[in-house]
Amino acid sequence: MAGRKERKIWGIGAAPGIAEGKAHVLDLRKTKFTKRYIPATQVKREIKRVQGAIEKSKADLVKIKDALGHEEINEHVYIFNSHLMILEDPMLLDAVTEMIFSERKNAEWALYTAFDNYKKMFDTIEDEYLRERKSDFDYLNTWILKHLSGSDEDSLQNIDEKVILFAHYLSPADAARMNREKIIGFVTDIGGSTSHTAILARALKIPAVVGAERASQLVSRGDRVILDGREGLIIVNPTRESATQYRERGLKYDHVEKALLKERDLPAETIDGRRISLTANVEMVEEVQAVREYGAEGIGLYRTEFLCLGQGRIPSEAEHFQVYKSVLEQMAPFPVTIRTFDFGSDKSPNINHLQKEMNPALGLRSIRYCLRETAIFKDQLRAILRASHYGKARILFPMISGLEELNRARDLFEEAKEEVAKKNQAFDPELEIGIMVEVPSAALIPDVLAKEVDFFSIGTNDLIQYCLAIDRVNKEVAYLYDPLHPSILRLLKMVVEAGHRQGIHVGMCGEMASDLRYIYILVGFGFDHLSMVGSMVPWIKKVVRSIDFQEARQLVETLLQGRDSAENERILSSWIQEKSPDIKEKVLSA
């Protein structure tokens, strides 16, 4: 609007794309209520109110799920299935009923307290995907409270012009019910890129920014807004120059995305013929379809921890089997690397086996947990073995620190194999076993470990953290987290070369593999496969296809002579400036 100064607000890019339009501010925050003590004569009435509100909420979700099932994004109905499972869990109603009956609290307060107890399970989790599941309980709590208050208002359906929606939060159900002809983008104050709402936004192809803190309070209805869902930027009341710039960028993004996807079936091969396999990191079964659409040649890291999320228990062998079977069948004929439970640190299943520790990053986590809870571990191993009959499965053991742990894990694997065979259950006898190289002790003896496995997968997130003795989520020292530190580069060289000498393939599944700047280095090191966020596969593929392998090897040799991170940063920046002046532009201009 004329006379208003341009203002920029930053958040987290949740769904790529650029949208321009009027701001529409929506208040979907929790229904207000007070705590009341009720007489005994009202107990039954309050319990019936809760039961009725839960049933209405379930009906709402079934209606939304059924509508979603007829669209091109029907693979995401699992989100609503998981929400329905929470509402159908008798523990929820029992907890609310008990509070109403024994403490004589009103239905609203009892419901709020019950959901708050559920959410406390997630308070100490640092893993973004797992932490974001906490918001699901907020959504459901608000949904039921709406029915308890008797409110049937649907503000989303009352929007009658093209707008960019601003709200404190939006539930997955809100995202699914959006009229995409009217709502051309949205911004939320809270949330992360792995929230279910963000996942749906990407599936619906609605540009979105989440985690923008006070954005819904900083804009007014009718403000002109530009939203960049890739960069996580909101420009309020843009100047004419900004508007022109982003319109052009939006057209370019659309063009590039289409061009990249047209090349998704091309091999990730350097100019001089070096072939690299690009795979995806996956946390949910429902991500598999998108992974295939991006042109990934398999799943390089399937994280199994999410199976326990919010359950308060470990899945049975049968439940494990059904999930792995589904992933393998959908991904066939491409391989799926299934990492065994990586519990501990910031990823706790909230079960009695795992207690809070003073230093969880160095405590009972990952393979250490599995080697202690062998019954749980063998359930998972048997399920993977059985599922391997339905596709190309690989097993990946996390946080192996030395030969003793590896041998113990392999012994349990052999026991599981014998147990499956005794039941005449089919499995792949050639199933490959690999280890995550993410502990410095393992990275220093790759020649020893390479003789005992079929492949290495380097987890740079933890390797860098442990090697440099920093907590990467601690803002006071996070700046020290640096993949270009000479020690990290030398460790990568040792692991790759030791693996290749032994004739096994070596990959990477850490964040370093998703960074366009580092791809030149990883190609130069000779990695056989890289696993990354699915949406990055076509971008990384484009860069790989522009690289000369021999030149990349020369870059690596130069970096290995660097004395510190700053020097290596200068070397890399200078090389990129000479060979590829702007990585993004190099990809965008293709």
C-alpha positions in Angstrom: 0.0 0.0 0.0 1.2 3.5 -0.8 3.1 5.3 1.9 3.9 2.1 3.9 7.6 1.1 4.2 8.7 -2.3 2.9 9.4 -4.7 5.8 11.0 -8.2 5.7 10.1 -11.1 8.0 12.0 -14.3 8.1 10.8 -17.8 8.9 11.5 -21.3 7.8 10.9 -22.2 4.2 8.3 -25.1 4.3 7.0 -25.4 0.7 8.8 -23.8 -2.3 7.3 -21.3 -4.5 6.6 -17.5 -4.7 3.2 -16.0 -4.1 2.0 -12.4 -4.1 -1.2 -11.1 -2.8 -3.2 -9.5 0.1 -2.6 -10.6 3.7 -5.5 -12.3 5.4 -5.0 -12.7 9.2 -6.8 -15.6 10.8 -7.1 -16.2 14.5 -7.3 -20.0 15.0 -5.6 -20.0 18.5 -7.0 -22.1 21.3 -10.6 -21.6 22.4 -10.5 -19.7 25.8 -11.9 -21.5 28.8 -11.5 -21.5 32.6 -11.0 -24.2 35.2 -14.2 -25.0 37.0 -15.0 -27.4 39.8 -18.3 -29.2 39.2 -20.7 -30.9 41.6 -21.2 -34.6 41.5 -24.5 -34.2 39.7 -22.8 -32.8 36.6 -20.1 -35.4 36.3 -22.0 -37.6 33.8 -23.0 -34.6 31.8 -19.4 -33.4 31.5 -18.2 -36.9 30.4 -21.0 -37.1 27.8 -19.9 -33.6 26.5 -16.3 -34.8 26.0 -17.5 -38.1 24.4 -19.7 -36.1 22.0 -17.0 -33.6 21.1 -14.5 -36.3 20.4 -17.0 -38.1 18.2 -17.7 -34.9 16.3 -14.0 -34.3 15.8 -13.5 -37.8 14.5 -16.4 -37.3 12.1 -14.7 -34.1 10.9 -11.4 -35.8 10.3 -13.0 -38.8 8.5 -14.8 -36.3 6.2 -11.6 -34.4 5.4 -9.7 -37.7 4.9 -12.3 -39.0 2.5 -12.2 -35.8 0.5 -8.4 -35.9 0.4 -8.6 -39.5 -0.8 -10.0 -38.4 -4.1 -7.2 -36.0 -4.8 -3.8 -36.4 -6.2 -2.3 -36.2 -2.7 -4.2 -39.1 -1.3 -1.0 -40.7 -0.1 -1.1 -38.2 2.8 -4.3 -39.5 4.3 -2.0 -41.3 6.8 -1.8 -37.9 8.6 -5.4 -38.1 9.4 -5.3 -41.8 10.2 -2.7 -41.0 12.8 -4.9 -38.3 14.3 -7.9 -40.6 14.3 -5.8 -43.2 16.1 -5.1 -40.7 18.9 -8.8 -39.8 19.2 -9.7 -43.5 19.3 -7.1 -44.4 21.9 -9.1 -45.4 25.0 -6.3 -44.0 27.2 -7.3 -40.5 26.1 -10.9 -40.7 27.1 -10.0 -42.7 30.2 -7.6 -40.0 31.4 -10.2 -37.2 30.8 -13.0 -39.2 32.4 -10.9 -40.0 35.5 -10.1 -36.3 35.9 -13.7 -35.3 35.7 -14.8 -38.0 38.0 -12.1 -37.9 40.7 -11.1 -34.3 40.6 -14.5 -32.8 39.6 -13.0 -30.6 36.9 -15.0 -29.4 34.0 -14.6 -31.1 30.6 -12.5 -28.3 29.0 -9.9 -28.3 31.7 -9.7 -32.1 32.0 -9.2 -32.4 28.2 -6.5 -29.7 28.2 -4.7 -31.4 31.1 -4.8 -34.8 29.4 -3.4 -33.4 26.1 -0.8 -31.4 28.1 0.5 -34.7 29.7 0.8 -36.2 26.2 2.8 -33.3 25.0 5.3 -33.4 27.9 6.7 -36.6 26.2 8.1 -34.3 23.5 9.6 -31.5 25.6 13.2 -32.7 25.6 13.3 -33.9 22.0 15.7 -32.0 19.7 15.2 -34.0 16.6 13.0 -31.7 14.4 10.8 -34.4 12.9 10.0 -36.0 16.3 9.6 -32.6 18.0 7.1 -31.5 15.4 4.7 -34.3 16.4 4.0 -32.4 19.6 2.0 -29.9 17.5 -0.4 -32.7 16.5 -1.8 -32.8 20.0 -2.3 -29.1 20.0 -4.3 -29.4 16.8 -6.5 -32.1 18.2 -7.0 -30.4 21.5 -8.2 -27.2 19.8 -10.4 -29.2 17.5 -12.2 -30.9 20.3 -12.4 -27.7 22.4 -14.1 -26.1 19.4 -16.9 -28.6 19.6 -17.1 -28.4 23.4 -17.7 -24.6 23.0 -20.4 -25.3 20.4 -18.5 -23.2 17.8 -19.2 -24.4 14.2 -17.6 -21.4 12.5 -15.3 -22.2 9.7 -13.3 -19.1 8.9 -11.3 -20.8 6.2 -14.4 -21.4 4.1 -15.4 -17.7 4.4 -12.4 -16.4 2.4 -13.7 -15.2 -1.0 -10.6 -13.6 -2.6 -7.1 -14.6 -3.4 -5.0 -14.1 -0.2 -1.9 -15.1 1.6 -3.0 -16.5 4.9 -1.4 -15.6 8.2 -2.1 -17.5 11.4 -0.5 -18.4 14.7 -0.7 -22.0 13.5 -2.6 -24.1 11.1 -3.5 -27.8 11.6 -3.0 -30.4 8.8 -6.8 -30.4 8.6 -6.8 -26.6 8.0 -4.3 -27.1 5.2 -6.3 -29.9 3.6 -9.5 -27.8 3.7 -7.9 -24.7 2.0 -9.5 -23.5 -1.1 -6.4 -23.4 -3.3 -8.0 -21.0 -5.8 -8.3 -18.5 -2.9 -5.4 -19.2 -0.6 -2.3 -18.9 -2.7 0.2 -19.2 0.2 0.3 -19.2 4.0 2.5 -18.2 6.9 2.4 -19.5 10.5 4.1 -18.1 13.6 5.0 -21.6 14.8 6.0 -24.9 13.3 8.9 -26.5 11.4 9.6 -27.8 8.0 8.8 -31.4 9.1 5.4 -30.7 10.6 2.5 -32.4 9.1 1.1 -29.1 8.0 4.4 -28.3 6.1 4.3 -31.8 4.5 0.8 -31.2 3.2 1.7 -27.8 1.9 4.5 -29.3 -0.2 2.1 -32.0 -1.4 -0.6 -29.4 -2.2 2.1 -27.2 -3.9 1.1 -24.2 -1.7 4.0 -21.9 -1.0 4.5 -21.7 2.8 6.7 -20.2 5.5 6.4 -21.5 9.0 8.1 -20.6 12.3 7.9 -16.9 11.5 7.3 -16.1 15.2 5.1 -13.0 15.4 4.3 -12.6 11.7 0.5 -12.8 12.2 0.8 -9.9 14.6 3.1 -7.8 12.4 0.9 -7.7 9.3 -2.6 -6.2 8.9 -5.4 -7.6 6.8 -5.1 -6.0 3.3 -1.3 -5.5 3.4 0.4 -6.4 0.2 2.7 -9.4 0.7 5.2 -11.4 -1.2 6.0 -14.9 0.1 9.1 -16.9 -0.8 8.5 -20.4 0.4 12.0 -21.6 -0.5 14.0 -18.9 1.3 11.5 -18.5 4.2 11.0 -14.8 3.4 7.9 -12.6 3.7 8.1 -9.1 2.3 5.3 -6.8 3.6 4.3 -3.9 1.4 7.1 -4.5 -1.1 8.5 -1.7 -3.3 7.8 -1.8 -7.0 11.4 -3.0 -7.5 11.0 -5.9 -5.0 7.7 -6.9 -6.6 9.2 -7.0 -10.1 12.2 -9.0 -8.9 10.2 -11.6 -7.1 7.7 -12.0 -10.0 10.6 -12.8 -12.3 12.2 -15.1 -9.7 8.8 -16.9 -9.3 8.6 -17.5 -13.0 12.2 -18.8 -13.0 11.6 -21.2 -10.1 8.6 -22.7 -11.9 10.6 -23.1 -15.1 13.6 -24.7 -13.3 11.5 -27.1 -11.2 9.8 -28.3 -14.4 13.1 -28.6 -16.2 14.8 -30.5 -13.4 11.9 -33.0 -13.0 12.1 -33.6 -16.8 15.7 -34.8 -16.2 14.9 -36.9 -13.2 15.5 -40.2 -15.0 19.0 -39.1 -16.2 21.9 -40.6 -14.3 23.9 -38.6 -11.8 27.1 -38.8 -13.9 30.0 -36.4 -14.1 31.2 -35.0 -17.4 34.0 -37.6 -17.6 31.8 -40.6 -16.8 31.9 -41.0 -13.0 28.5 -42.4 -11.9 27.1 -41.6 -8.4 23.9 -43.0 -6.9 21.6 -40.3 -5.4 19.1 -41.6 -2.8 16.8 -40.1 -0.3 16.5 -39.9 3.5 13.0 -40.9 4.6 11.2 -40.9 7.9 7.7 -41.9 6.8 6.2 -44.5 4.5 4.1 -41.9 2.9 7.2 -40.0 1.6 8.1 -42.8 -0.7 6.0 -41.7 -3.6 7.5 -38.2 -3.6 11.0 -39.7 -3.4 10.3 -41.6 -6.7 8.9 -38.5 -8.3 12.1 -36.6 -7.5 14.2 -39.3 -9.3 15.9 -40.8 -6.3 17.5 -44.2 -7.0 16.5 -45.6 -3.7 16.3 -44.8 0.0 19.7 -44.4 1.4 18.5 -43.9 5.0 15.1 -45.0 6.3 14.8 -43.8 9.9 12.8 -46.3 11.9 12.6 -44.3 15.2 9.3 -42.6 14.2 7.5 -45.9 14.5 7.5 -45.6 18.2 6.5 -41.9 18.3 3.7 -41.2 20.7 3.1 -44.9 21.2 4.7 -45.3 24.6 5.7 -48.7 23.4 7.9 -50.5 20.8 6.1 -51.9 17.7 5.6 -55.6 17.4 7.5 -57.7 14.9 4.3 -57.8 12.8 3.9 -54.1 12.8 7.6 -53.6 11.8 7.2 -56.1 9.0 4.1 -54.4 7.5 5.8 -51.0 7.4 9.1 -52.3 5.9 7.2 -54.4 3.4 5.2 -51.4 2.2 8.3 -49.3 1.8 10.2 -52.0 -0.2 7.3 -52.8 -2.5 6.7 -49.1 -3.3 10.4 -48.5 -3.9 11.1 -51.7 -5.9 13.4 -52.3 -7.8 15.5 -49.6 -6.0 17.2 -50.5 -2.8 16.0 -49.4 0.7 18.6 -49.0 3.5 16.8 -49.5 6.8 18.6 -48.1 9.8 17.9 -50.0 13.0 16.7 -48.0 16.0 18.7 -44.9 16.6 17.2 -44.2 20.0 18.7 -42.0 22.6 20.2 -38.5 22.6 17.3 -36.3 21.3 15.2 -39.2 20.0 13.6 -41.0 22.9 10.6 -43.3 22.4 9.4 -42.4 25.9 9.4 -46.0 27.2 10.8 -47.4 30.4 13.9 -48.8 28.8 15.3 -45.3 28.3 15.7 -43.0 31.2 16.8 -39.4 31.2 20.6 -39.1 31.2 23.0 -36.4 32.2 24.7 -36.6 28.8 22.4 -38.4 26.4 24.6 -37.8 23.3 27.2 -40.0 24.9 24.9 -42.4 26.7 22.7 -45.4 26.0 21.8 -44.7 22.5 21.5 -46.3 19.0 23.3 -49.6 18.8 24.2 -49.5 22.5 20.5 -49.5 23.3 19.8 -52.3 20.8 22.6 -54.5 22.2 21.1 -54.2 25.7 17.5 -54.7 24.7 18.2 -57.7 22.5 14.6 -58.9 22.3 13.5 -55.6 20.9 16.4 -55.6 18.5 15.8 -59.1 17.2 12.1 -58.3 16.6 13.2 -55.5 14.3 15.9 -57.7 12.6 13.4 -60.5 11.9 10.9 -58.0 10.5 13.6 -56.6 8.2 14.6 -60.0 7.1 11.0 -61.1 6.3 10.4 -57.8 4.5 13.5 -58.3 2.4 11.6 -60.9 0.3 9.5 -58.1 -1.1 12.3 -55.8 -2.4 16.0 -54.9 -2.2 16.6 -54.3 1.5 19.8 -53.3 3.3 20.4 -53.1 7.0 22.3 -50.2 8.5 23.7 -50.3 12.1 24.1 -46.9 13.7 26.8 -45.5 16.0 29.1 -48.5 15.7 32.3 -47.5 17.6 34.4 -50.6 17.0 34.7 -54.2 16.0 33.2 -55.6 19.3 29.9 -53.8 18.8 29.7 -54.8 15.2 30.4 -58.5 15.9 27.7 -58.5 18.6 25.2 -56.9 16.3 26.0 -59.4 13.5 25.7 -62.3 15.9 22.2 -61.2 16.8 21.4 -60.8 13.1 22.5 -64.4 12.5 20.3 -65.6 15.3 17.4 -63.7 13.9 18.1 -65.2 10.5 18.0 -68.7 12.0 14.7 -68.0 13.7 13.1 -66.8 10.5 14.4 -69.8 8.6 13.0 -72.2 11.2 9.6 -70.8 10.6 10.0 -71.3 6.8 9.6 -67.5 6.3 11.1 -66.2 3.1 13.9 -63.7 3.1 16.8 -62.4 1.0 19.9 -64.5 1.9 22.1 -61.9 0.2 20.8 -59.0 2.4 23.6 -56.5 2.8 24.8 -55.2 6.1 26.4 -51.8 6.6 27.4 -49.4 9.4 27.0 -45.7 10.0 30.5 -44.2 10.3 29.7 -41.4 12.7 31.9 -42.0 15.8 35.6 -40.9 15.5 36.8 -44.3 16.8 35.1 -46.0 13.8 36.4 -43.4 11.4 40.0 -44.1 12.6 39.8 -47.9 11.9 37.9 -48.1 8.6 40.3 -50.7 7.3 39.4 -53.1 10.1 35.6 -52.5 9.9 35.5 -52.6 6.0 36.4 -56.3 6.1 33.3 -57.1 8.1 30.5 -55.2 6.2 29.1 -54.7 2.8 29.0 -50.9 2.8 29.8 -47.7 4.8 27.4 -44.8 5.2 29.0 -41.7 6.8 26.8 -39.8 9.1 28.4 -36.4 9.1 26.0 -34.8 11.5 27.3 -36.8 14.5 30.8 -37.4 13.1 31.5 -33.7 13.0 29.8 -33.1 16.4 31.8 -35.8 18.1 35.1 -35.1 16.3 35.0 -31.3 17.1 33.5 -31.8 20.6 30.6 -29.5 20.1 26.8 -29.7 20.6 25.5 -28.6 17.2 22.1 -27.5 18.7 23.8 -25.3 21.3 23.7 -21.8 19.9 26.8 -20.8 21.9 29.0 -23.2 20.1 27.1 -24.1 16.9 29.3 -21.9 14.9 32.1 -24.4 15.4 30.2 -27.0 13.5 32.2 -27.0 10.2 32.5 -29.7 7.5 35.6 -28.0 6.1 37.6 -28.5 9.3 40.9 -30.3 8.2 40.3 -33.1 10.6 36.9 -33.9 9.0 38.2 -33.9 5.5 41.0 -36.2 6.4 38.6 -38.6 8.1 36.4 -38.6 5.0 39.4 -39.5 2.9 40.5 -42.3 5.2 37.0 -43.9 5.3 36.4 -43.7 1.5 39.8 -45.0 0.6 39.7 -47.9 3.1 36.2 -48.9 1.9 37.3 -48.9 -1.7 40.5 -50.9 -1.0 38.3 -53.5 0.5 35.9 -53.4 -2.4 32.8 -52.1 -0.6 30.7 -49.1 -1.6 30.9 -45.9 0.5 28.1 -43.4 0.9 27.0 -40.4 3.0 23.7 -39.7 4.5 24.4 -36.6 6.6 23.4 -33.0 5.9 26.7 -32.4 4.1 25.3 -34.5 1.2 22.4 -32.0 0.7 24.5 -28.9 0.4 25.2 -27.9 -3.2 28.6 -26.3 -2.2 30.0 -29.5 -0.8 28.9 -31.7 -3.7 32.1 -30.8 -5.6 34.2 -32.1 -2.6 32.1 -35.3 -2.2 32.4 -36.1 -5.9 36.2 -35.5 -5.6 36.5 -37.9 -2.7 34.9 -40.6 -4.8 31.7 -41.3 -2.9 29.6 -44.0 -4.5 26.3 -42.8 -3.3 24.8 -39.8 -1.5 21.6 -39.7 0.4 19.7 -36.5 1.1 16.4 -34.7 1.5 14.2 -36.0 -1.3 13.5 -32.6 -2.8 17.2 -31.9 -3.2 17.8 -35.0 -5.5 17.1 -33.2 -8.8 19.2 -30.2 -7.8 22.2 -32.3 -6.7 21.9 -34.4 -9.9 22.1 -31.3 -12.0 25.3 -30.2 -10.2 26.9 -33.6 -10.4 26.3 -33.7 -14.2 28.2 -30.4 -14.5 31.3 -31.6 -12.7 34.6 -32.9 -14.1 35.6 -35.7 -11.7 39.3 -35.2 -12.3 39.0 -31.5 -11.5 37.0 -32.3 -8.4 39.8 -34.7 -7.3 42.3 -31.9 -7.7 40.1 -29.6 -5.5 40.1 -32.3 -2.8 43.9 -32.6 -2.8 44.2 -28.9 -2.4 41.7 -28.8 0.5 43.6 -31.6 2.3 46.6 -29.3 2.5 44.5 -26.6 4.2 45.6 -25.7 7.7 42.2 -24.6 9.1 38.5 -24.1 8.2 39.0 -20.5 7.1 41.7 -21.4 4.6 39.6 -24.3 3.2 36.6 -22.0 2.9 38.7 -19.6 0.8 40.0 -22.5 -1.3 36.5 -23.8 -2.0 35.0 -20.3 -2.6 37.8 -19.4 -5.0 37.4 -22.7 -6.9 33.6 -22.3 -7.1 34.0 -18.8 -8.3 36.3 -20.0 -11.1 34.5 -23.2 -12.1 30.9 -22.3 -11.1 30.5 -18.6 -10.2 27.1 -19.1 -8.6 25.9 -22.6 -7.8 22.2 -21.7 -7.6 22.4 -19.7 -10.8 24.3 -22.5 -12.5 21.4 -24.8 -11.7 18.8 -22.2 -12.4 20.2 -21.2 -15.7 20.1 -24.8 -17.1 
